[in-house]
Amino acid sequence: MRKYVLIGLIFTGIALAFVWNQNIPTNIEYAAEIIKPVIPSVTINKLEIPVEVMRTEVEVQKGLSGRLSLDLKNGMLFIFNIADYYRFWMPDMHFPIDIIWINNNKIIDISHNVSNKLDPAKPKFYLPTKKANYVLEVNAGFSKKNNIKIGDSVFLNNVK
């Protein structure tokens, strides 16, 4: 009798292990679905642009300085609490960019193909023609390639 109980326990253990193993991929996939990283992005003309968000004074001052590149599909979003004429310049930049000036979810100006060359004796500053509360930096040519223009609506996604 003892022998049959032991065999039954072994088969029950094997069956439970088999069932448990069948659920692991489902549970992992479910957990991965729930824990998906929330990536901030900006949508312009149905084009979703993943962005790094710069808020603090230190982050804003650093921006893309020192970076060797920016992913061709990505951007850097600067957030300001108050709309104003914020000036940008290109110290320690290694590549040219487009600067897209945004106010109240509308593009109000675009600085195309801003050179990464800087003359420290006479630095060039870039300003919008109107006050802006957001600035989006993307690779040079991105705006024209994606038909982004003044007046386009801008939607912020997962930007907190």
Z-matrix of the N, CA and C atoms (Angstrom, degrees):
N
C 1 1.447
C 2 1.531 1 110.36
N 3 1.312 2 115.26 1 -42.69
C 4 1.441 3 120.76 2 179.52
C 5 1.525 4 111.47 3 -58.20
N 6 1.305 5 114.93 4 -37.53
C 7 1.450 6 122.22 5 -179.78
C 8 1.525 7 110.10 6 -61.93
N 9 1.335 8 118.01 7 -42.95
C 10 1.466 9 122.17 8 -178.93
C 11 1.535 10 111.46 9 -68.54
N 12 1.310 11 116.49 10 -36.53
C 13 1.468 12 120.40 11 177.94
C 14 1.523 13 109.58 12 -65.42
N 15 1.339 14 115.83 13 -42.74
C 16 1.454 15 120.61 14 179.44
C 17 1.525 16 110.70 15 -63.94
N 18 1.307 17 117.65 16 -44.40
C 19 1.477 18 121.42 17 177.57
C 20 1.525 19 110.12 18 -62.88
N 21 1.298 20 117.53 19 -40.70
C 22 1.471 21 121.50 20 178.29
C 23 1.514 22 111.72 21 -62.72
N 24 1.339 23 116.22 22 -43.18
C 25 1.467 24 120.54 23 177.80
C 26 1.531 25 111.06 24 -63.61
N 27 1.323 26 117.04 25 -40.59
C 28 1.470 27 120.68 26 178.72
C 29 1.526 28 109.88 27 -62.52
N 30 1.344 29 117.60 28 -47.89
C 31 1.468 30 120.80 29 179.57
C 32 1.529 31 111.28 30 -63.48
N 33 1.327 32 117.16 31 -38.50
C 34 1.467 33 120.88 32 177.96
C 35 1.528 34 109.92 33 -64.03
N 36 1.335 35 116.77 34 -42.94
C 37 1.465 36 121.20 35 178.00
C 38 1.509 37 111.42 36 -62.29
N 39 1.325 38 117.41 37 -42.95
C 40 1.471 39 121.33 38 178.49
C 41 1.522 40 110.19 39 -64.25
N 42 1.306 41 117.19 40 -43.83
C 43 1.468 42 121.29 41 179.77
C 44 1.528 43 110.91 42 -62.82
N 45 1.340 44 117.36 43 -43.66
C 46 1.466 45 121.12 44 179.07
C 47 1.525 46 110.82 45 -64.46
N 48 1.341 47 116.82 46 -40.97
C 49 1.464 48 120.55 47 179.03
C 50 1.527 49 109.83 48 -63.61
N 51 1.321 50 117.17 49 -40.83
C 52 1.462 51 121.40 50 179.29
C 53 1.528 52 110.34 51 -63.31
N 54 1.318 53 117.96 52 -47.59
C 55 1.465 54 122.08 53 179.89
C 56 1.521 55 110.38 54 -63.77
N 57 1.317 56 116.90 55 -43.26
C 58 1.458 57 121.06 56 -179.53
C 59 1.529 58 110.42 57 -61.89
N 60 1.343 59 117.45 58 -43.18
C 61 1.467 60 121.49 59 179.01
C 62 1.525 61 111.66 60 -64.95
N 63 1.301 62 117.91 61 -30.95
C 64 1.467 63 120.59 62 179.13
C 65 1.522 64 111.48 63 -67.59
N 66 1.332 65 117.44 64 -28.90
C 67 1.463 66 121.17 65 -177.20
C 68 1.524 67 113.51 66 -87.16
N 69 1.304 68 118.67 67 -16.35
C 70 1.463 69 120.39 68 -176.34
C 71 1.530 70 112.03 69 -59.66
N 72 1.340 71 120.99 70 -51.12
C 73 1.463 72 118.74 71 -179.12
C 74 1.533 73 111.89 72 -59.92
N 75 1.319 74 116.00 73 -39.59
C 76 1.455 75 119.12 74 179.63
C 77 1.517 76 110.36 75 -62.84
N 78 1.327 77 117.02 76 -44.33
C 79 1.455 78 120.38 77 -179.73
C 80 1.524 79 111.41 78 -65.78
N 81 1.322 80 117.66 79 -40.36
C 82 1.463 81 120.93 80 179.31
C 83 1.528 82 109.97 81 -66.40
N 84 1.334 83 116.72 82 -44.72
C 85 1.466 84 119.60 83 178.59
C 86 1.528 85 110.62 84 -61.62
N 87 1.321 86 116.73 85 -40.93
C 88 1.462 87 120.83 86 179.29
C 89 1.525 88 110.66 87 -64.02
N 90 1.333 89 116.01 88 -44.19
C 91 1.465 90 120.09 89 179.70
C 92 1.526 91 110.24 90 -64.22
N 93 1.333 92 117.53 91 -41.67
C 94 1.465 93 120.78 92 179.13
C 95 1.529 94 110.59 93 -62.84
N 96 1.317 95 117.01 94 -36.17
C 97 1.465 96 121.09 95 178.47
C 98 1.520 97 110.81 96 -65.38
N 99 1.318 98 116.42 97 -40.67
C 100 1.464 99 121.40 98 -179.14
C 101 1.531 100 110.90 99 -71.59
N 102 1.335 101 117.15 100 -37.49
C 103 1.456 102 121.38 101 -173.14
C 104 1.529 103 111.95 102 -97.11
N 105 1.309 104 119.09 103 22.72
C 106 1.463 105 121.11 104 178.11
C 107 1.519 106 109.42 105 -56.32
N 108 1.340 107 116.96 106 136.11
C 109 1.465 108 117.92 107 178.83
C 110 1.523 109 110.56 108 -66.94
N 111 1.312 110 115.07 109 141.74
C 112 1.462 111 120.62 110 178.74
C 113 1.525 112 106.69 111 -92.41
N 114 1.317 113 115.74 112 113.15
C 115 1.455 114 120.91 113 -177.73
C 116 1.520 115 108.76 114 -103.94
N 117 1.343 116 116.74 115 121.99
C 118 1.461 117 118.67 116 177.40
C 119 1.530 118 109.54 117 -65.69
N 120 1.324 119 115.37 118 146.28
C 121 1.460 120 119.94 119 178.21
C 122 1.521 121 110.16 120 -151.42
N 123 1.315 122 113.91 121 166.26
C 124 1.456 123 122.80 122 176.57
C 125 1.518 124 105.93 123 -123.31
N 126 1.331 125 117.59 124 134.87
C 127 1.459 126 120.66 125 176.98
C 128 1.518 127 109.23 126 -112.63
N 129 1.332 128 114.99 127 125.38
C 130 1.465 129 122.95 128 176.14
C 131 1.523 130 106.35 129 -132.53
N 132 1.335 131 117.30 130 126.54
C 133 1.475 132 121.38 131 179.78
C 134 1.530 133 112.48 132 52.18
N 135 1.302 134 117.41 133 43.83
C 136 1.464 135 124.28 134 179.79
C 137 1.528 136 113.12 135 66.70
N 138 1.328 137 117.58 136 7.11
C 139 1.456 138 122.16 137 177.09
C 140 1.519 139 108.37 138 -96.77
N 141 1.323 140 116.70 139 118.42
C 142 1.461 141 120.69 140 179.09
C 143 1.526 142 108.84 141 -91.91
N 144 1.324 143 115.28 142 125.03
C 145 1.458 144 122.50 143 -176.68
C 146 1.530 145 108.54 144 -115.01
N 147 1.333 146 118.85 145 109.11
C 148 1.463 147 119.99 146 175.35
C 149 1.537 148 109.05 147 -62.40
N 150 1.337 149 116.07 148 137.93
C 151 1.465 150 119.45 149 -176.54
C 152 1.523 151 111.77 150 -132.84
N 153 1.319 152 114.01 151 152.61
C 154 1.455 153 121.77 152 165.09
C 155 1.518 154 104.69 153 -94.10
N 156 1.307 155 116.67 154 137.40
C 157 1.462 156 120.67 155 -175.82
C 158 1.528 157 110.10 156 -103.57
N 159 1.329 158 115.86 157 128.05
C 160 1.465 159 123.34 158 178.11
C 161 1.524 160 107.94 159 -112.57
N 162 1.338 161 117.31 160 121.53
C 163 1.468 162 122.03 161 -177.58
C 164 1.517 163 112.99 162 -122.04
N 165 1.315 164 115.18 163 -45.48
C 166 1.463 165 118.62 164 -173.49
C 167 1.522 166 110.43 165 -75.08
N 168 1.322 167 115.53 166 161.71
C 169 1.465 168 120.47 167 179.78
C 170 1.530 169 111.06 168 -59.15
N 171 1.320 170 116.57 169 -41.01
C 172 1.468 171 120.96 170 179.53
C 173 1.527 172 110.67 171 -64.47
N 174 1.342 173 116.98 172 -45.25
C 175 1.471 174 120.98 173 179.19
C 176 1.526 175 110.92 174 -62.31
N 177 1.324 176 116.16 175 -43.99
C 178 1.466 177 120.78 176 -178.88
C 179 1.526 178 110.04 177 -63.66
N 180 1.318 179 117.95 178 -43.20
C 181 1.466 180 120.93 179 -179.51
C 182 1.521 181 111.39 180 -64.72
N 183 1.313 182 117.86 181 -37.61
C 184 1.471 183 121.77 182 -178.98
C 185 1.530 184 110.65 183 -75.02
N 186 1.320 185 118.07 184 -49.64
C 187 1.464 186 121.63 185 -179.95
C 188 1.518 187 112.45 186 48.24
N 189 1.325 188 116.21 187 -130.39
C 190 1.459 189 121.95 188 -179.17
C 191 1.531 190 112.75 189 -91.61
N 192 1.321 191 117.38 190 3.04
C 193 1.471 192 120.67 191 -179.91
C 194 1.523 193 110.91 192 -56.24
N 195 1.320 194 115.09 193 134.88
C 196 1.453 195 120.78 194 177.47
C 197 1.515 196 114.97 195 86.23
N 198 1.298 197 117.79 196 -15.16
C 199 1.469 198 120.26 197 179.43
C 200 1.521 199 110.10 198 -78.54
N 201 1.304 200 115.68 199 144.46
C 202 1.454 201 119.67 200 179.21
C 203 1.520 202 112.16 201 -83.22
N 204 1.357 203 117.13 202 -22.94
C 205 1.463 204 119.77 203 -178.82
C 206 1.526 205 110.30 204 -163.80
N 207 1.318 206 114.21 205 171.46
C 208 1.459 207 123.44 206 173.55
C 209 1.515 208 105.39 207 -133.69
N 210 1.318 209 117.81 208 132.82
C 211 1.460 210 120.65 209 179.25
C 212 1.523 211 109.39 210 -50.39
N 213 1.319 212 117.49 211 137.64
C 214 1.470 213 122.47 212 -174.17
C 215 1.521 214 113.88 213 -58.70
N 216 1.329 215 117.93 214 -24.82
C 217 1.465 216 121.32 215 -177.77
C 218 1.524 217 112.50 216 -101.47
N 219 1.320 218 118.06 217 -1.86
C 220 1.461 219 121.92 218 -173.82
C 221 1.519 220 112.28 219 -107.52
N 222 1.340 221 115.15 220 171.83
C 223 1.446 222 121.36 221 177.27
C 224 1.511 223 110.97 222 -147.88
N 225 1.322 224 114.42 223 176.92
C 226 1.457 225 121.19 224 175.12
C 227 1.521 226 106.54 225 -124.15
N 228 1.332 227 116.16 226 125.96
C 229 1.457 228 122.29 227 -177.17
C 230 1.520 229 109.87 228 -107.70
N 231 1.334 230 115.55 229 125.56
C 232 1.460 231 122.05 230 176.78
C 233 1.526 232 107.55 231 -103.24
N 234 1.330 233 115.64 232 129.98
C 235 1.465 234 120.89 233 -178.05
C 236 1.525 235 108.95 234 -112.68
N 237 1.333 236 115.11 235 129.06
C 238 1.458 237 121.42 236 177.69
C 239 1.527 238 108.59 237 -120.76
N 240 1.320 239 116.51 238 140.20
C 241 1.470 240 121.16 239 -177.99
C 242 1.520 241 112.55 240 -69.15
N 243 1.320 242 116.84 241 -29.77
C 244 1.464 243 121.82 242 -176.73
C 245 1.521 244 108.64 243 -127.02
N 246 1.322 245 117.23 244 136.04
C 247 1.460 246 120.64 245 176.03
C 248 1.524 247 109.26 246 -68.39
N 249 1.342 248 115.46 247 133.70
C 250 1.459 249 120.07 248 -179.46
C 251 1.532 250 108.58 249 -161.36
N 252 1.329 251 115.95 250 -178.93
C 253 1.458 252 122.81 251 177.37
C 254 1.531 253 108.60 252 -91.76
N 255 1.311 254 117.62 253 76.28
C 256 1.459 255 121.86 254 -179.16
C 257 1.520 256 108.62 255 -76.23
N 258 1.337 257 115.50 256 133.80
C 259 1.453 258 118.67 257 -178.80
C 260 1.525 259 110.21 258 -104.12
N 261 1.309 260 114.35 259 140.04
C 262 1.456 261 122.09 260 -179.48
C 263 1.523 262 108.59 261 -119.83
N 264 1.323 263 115.43 262 149.25
C 265 1.453 264 120.57 263 175.27
C 266 1.516 265 108.66 264 -142.12
N 267 1.317 266 118.14 265 178.13
C 268 1.458 267 121.21 266 -166.74
C 269 1.541 268 114.57 267 -119.32
N 270 1.328 269 119.27 268 46.36
C 271 1.469 270 117.96 269 178.46
C 272 1.527 271 111.39 270 -69.70
N 273 1.318 272 115.52 271 137.29
C 274 1.466 273 121.98 272 175.76
C 275 1.530 274 113.22 273 57.44
N 276 1.341 275 116.40 274 30.87
C 277 1.472 276 120.78 275 177.21
C 278 1.529 277 109.28 276 -90.59
N 279 1.329 278 115.60 277 143.56
C 280 1.464 279 120.72 278 -177.99
C 281 1.528 280 113.21 279 -111.47
N 282 1.322 281 116.89 280 0.61
C 283 1.467 282 119.83 281 -179.06
C 284 1.525 283 108.84 282 -155.98
N 285 1.331 284 117.73 283 151.93
C 286 1.470 285 120.74 284 178.79
C 287 1.529 286 111.32 285 -77.68
N 288 1.331 287 115.86 286 156.98
C 289 1.472 288 120.76 287 -177.27
C 290 1.531 289 110.87 288 -138.59
N 291 1.314 290 115.28 289 167.76
C 292 1.464 291 124.20 290 164.30
C 293 1.519 292 105.93 291 -103.24
N 294 1.320 293 116.87 292 138.61
C 295 1.458 294 121.20 293 175.18
C 296 1.521 295 107.46 294 -112.03
N 297 1.320 296 116.50 295 119.09
C 298 1.467 297 122.21 296 -178.67
C 299 1.522 298 107.34 297 -105.86
N 300 1.323 299 115.60 298 117.44
C 301 1.469 300 122.54 299 -177.28
C 302 1.518 301 108.39 300 -94.60
N 303 1.335 302 116.57 301 129.33
C 304 1.472 303 121.72 302 -173.76
C 305 1.524 304 109.66 303 -128.22
N 306 1.332 305 115.49 304 137.96
C 307 1.463 306 120.25 305 172.30
C 308 1.520 307 108.47 306 -139.70
N 309 1.324 308 115.68 307 131.28
C 310 1.466 309 121.63 308 179.40
C 311 1.526 310 111.96 309 48.58
N 312 1.326 311 115.54 310 47.70
C 313 1.470 312 123.68 311 174.99
C 314 1.529 313 114.62 312 62.94
N 315 1.336 314 116.91 313 27.28
C 316 1.469 315 122.18 314 173.77
C 317 1.520 316 108.22 315 -132.82
N 318 1.317 317 116.30 316 142.02
C 319 1.461 318 119.90 317 174.74
C 320 1.520 319 107.69 318 -75.46
N 321 1.340 320 115.80 319 123.75
C 322 1.467 321 119.97 320 -177.15
C 323 1.534 322 111.82 321 -107.35
N 324 1.327 323 117.26 322 -14.41
C 325 1.454 324 120.54 323 178.36
C 326 1.523 325 108.79 324 -169.01
N 327 1.333 326 116.21 325 157.56
C 328 1.463 327 121.86 326 175.75
C 329 1.526 328 107.79 327 -139.31
N 330 1.307 329 116.25 328 128.70
C 331 1.464 330 121.80 329 172.03
C 332 1.527 331 105.98 330 -101.47
N 333 1.330 332 116.19 331 107.26
C 334 1.471 333 121.98 332 -175.54
C 335 1.527 334 111.44 333 -85.07
N 336 1.328 335 115.36 334 144.18
C 337 1.465 336 122.79 335 171.88
C 338 1.527 337 113.62 336 46.23
N 339 1.316 338 115.64 337 52.94
C 340 1.462 339 121.16 338 178.30
C 341 1.531 340 107.60 339 -69.81
N 342 1.319 341 115.83 340 120.87
C 343 1.459 342 121.77 341 -176.55
C 344 1.523 343 111.75 342 -67.46
N 345 1.325 344 115.17 343 146.45
C 346 1.458 345 120.09 344 176.91
C 347 1.530 346 111.64 345 -89.94
N 348 1.313 347 117.43 346 2.46
C 349 1.463 348 120.95 347 177.56
C 350 1.524 349 109.11 348 -80.36
N 351 1.321 350 116.36 349 132.62
C 352 1.463 351 121.28 350 -177.06
C 353 1.526 352 109.69 351 -128.49
N 354 1.292 353 115.43 352 128.68
C 355 1.459 354 121.85 353 172.67
C 356 1.530 355 106.19 354 -98.48
N 357 1.346 356 118.38 355 104.77
C 358 1.464 357 120.34 356 -176.84
C 359 1.529 358 113.51 357 -58.54
N 360 1.335 359 116.54 358 -27.91
C 361 1.467 360 119.84 359 179.96
C 362 1.529 361 110.90 360 -73.07
N 363 1.316 362 116.26 361 -32.04
C 364 1.468 363 121.26 362 179.94
C 365 1.528 364 109.16 363 -137.94
N 366 1.321 365 117.34 364 70.69
C 367 1.472 366 118.60 365 -178.27
C 368 1.531 367 111.32 366 -65.44
N 369 1.321 368 115.11 367 141.03
C 370 1.463 369 120.39 368 177.53
C 371 1.528 370 108.43 369 -93.77
N 372 1.330 371 115.30 370 133.39
C 373 1.455 372 121.33 371 178.24
C 374 1.523 373 109.00 372 -110.08
N 375 1.327 374 116.27 373 144.53
C 376 1.462 375 122.55 374 179.98
C 377 1.518 376 108.32 375 -112.79
N 378 1.328 377 114.93 376 129.57
C 379 1.471 378 121.68 377 -179.63
C 380 1.526 379 108.84 378 -132.42
N 381 1.334 380 116.15 379 153.04
C 382 1.472 381 118.93 380 175.79
C 383 1.534 382 110.20 381 -79.43
N 384 1.321 383 115.93 382 163.84
C 385 1.469 384 120.64 383 176.59
C 386 1.519 385 111.50 384 -79.18
N 387 1.340 386 116.06 385 -18.46
C 388 1.471 387 122.11 386 177.36
C 389 1.525 388 107.69 387 -134.59
N 390 1.317 389 116.11 388 166.99
C 391 1.462 390 120.37 389 178.94
C 392 1.531 391 110.60 390 -65.16
N 393 1.336 392 114.83 391 143.23
C 394 1.468 393 121.12 392 -179.98
C 395 1.531 394 109.53 393 -130.62
N 396 1.340 395 115.59 394 149.21
C 397 1.462 396 119.13 395 173.61
C 398 1.529 397 112.11 396 -115.65
N 399 1.325 398 116.90 397 -3.59
C 400 1.459 399 122.53 398 173.16
C 401 1.525 400 107.86 399 -138.36
N 402 1.314 401 115.14 400 148.25
C 403 1.456 402 120.97 401 173.45
C 404 1.522 403 106.98 402 -134.32
N 405 1.319 404 115.92 403 130.29
C 406 1.455 405 122.09 404 178.79
C 407 1.525 406 108.60 405 -114.43
N 408 1.314 407 116.06 406 122.25
C 409 1.460 408 120.90 407 175.99
C 410 1.523 409 108.72 408 -105.01
N 411 1.337 410 114.78 409 131.50
C 412 1.466 411 122.25 410 178.63
C 413 1.530 412 107.39 411 -136.69
N 414 1.306 413 117.05 412 169.92
C 415 1.458 414 120.64 413 178.56
C 416 1.527 415 110.86 414 -61.50
N 417 1.320 416 116.28 415 147.96
C 418 1.468 417 121.76 416 178.70
C 419 1.526 418 109.86 417 -55.91
N 420 1.327 419 115.91 418 135.70
C 421 1.458 420 121.64 419 179.93
C 422 1.517 421 114.31 420 89.67
N 423 1.323 422 117.62 421 -12.48
C 424 1.470 423 122.50 422 -178.17
C 425 1.524 424 110.86 423 -59.69
N 426 1.339 425 116.92 424 -43.27
C 427 1.470 426 121.11 425 -176.47
C 428 1.525 427 111.21 426 -62.53
N 429 1.323 428 116.51 427 -47.74
C 430 1.473 429 119.48 428 -179.45
C 431 1.512 430 111.50 429 -68.56
N 432 1.327 431 116.32 430 -42.20
C 433 1.468 432 120.81 431 179.89
C 434 1.526 433 111.40 432 -58.11
N 435 1.339 434 117.14 433 -35.91
C 436 1.468 435 121.65 434 -176.97
C 437 1.526 436 112.96 435 -103.70
N 438 1.334 437 116.91 436 14.13
C 439 1.468 438 122.99 437 175.92
C 440 1.539 439 112.27 438 55.80
N 441 1.322 440 115.71 439 40.27
C 442 1.467 441 121.23 440 177.62
C 443 1.515 442 107.64 441 -88.13
N 444 1.334 443 116.11 442 129.73
C 445 1.466 444 119.35 443 -175.94
C 446 1.524 445 111.78 444 -142.65
N 447 1.326 446 114.62 445 166.14
C 448 1.463 447 121.11 446 178.01
C 449 1.530 448 108.86 447 -58.74
N 450 1.326 449 116.15 448 136.43
C 451 1.463 450 122.29 449 -179.40
C 452 1.520 451 113.66 450 98.37
N 453 1.326 452 117.63 451 -16.01
C 454 1.468 453 120.26 452 179.16
C 455 1.530 454 110.21 453 -64.82
N 456 1.331 455 115.22 454 145.84
C 457 1.466 456 121.11 455 176.42
C 458 1.523 457 110.21 456 -79.00
N 459 1.315 458 115.04 457 147.32
C 460 1.459 459 122.20 458 -179.33
C 461 1.521 460 108.40 459 -126.40
N 462 1.320 461 116.43 460 131.48
C 463 1.457 462 121.71 461 177.80
C 464 1.523 463 108.44 462 -118.13
N 465 1.325 464 115.92 463 130.76
C 466 1.462 465 121.50 464 178.29
C 467 1.521 466 108.07 465 -96.27
N 468 1.318 467 116.24 466 128.48
C 469 1.465 468 122.45 467 -177.74
C 470 1.528 469 109.78 468 -117.33
N 471 1.322 470 116.84 469 124.48
C 472 1.466 471 122.72 470 178.02
C 473 1.528 472 112.32 471 57.74
N 474 1.315 473 117.02 472 28.02
C 475 1.463 474 121.51 473 177.26
C 476 1.528 475 106.15 474 -98.10
N 477 1.328 476 115.28 475 116.24
C 478 1.456 477 119.41 476 -176.58
C 479 1.496 478 110.46 477 -122.29
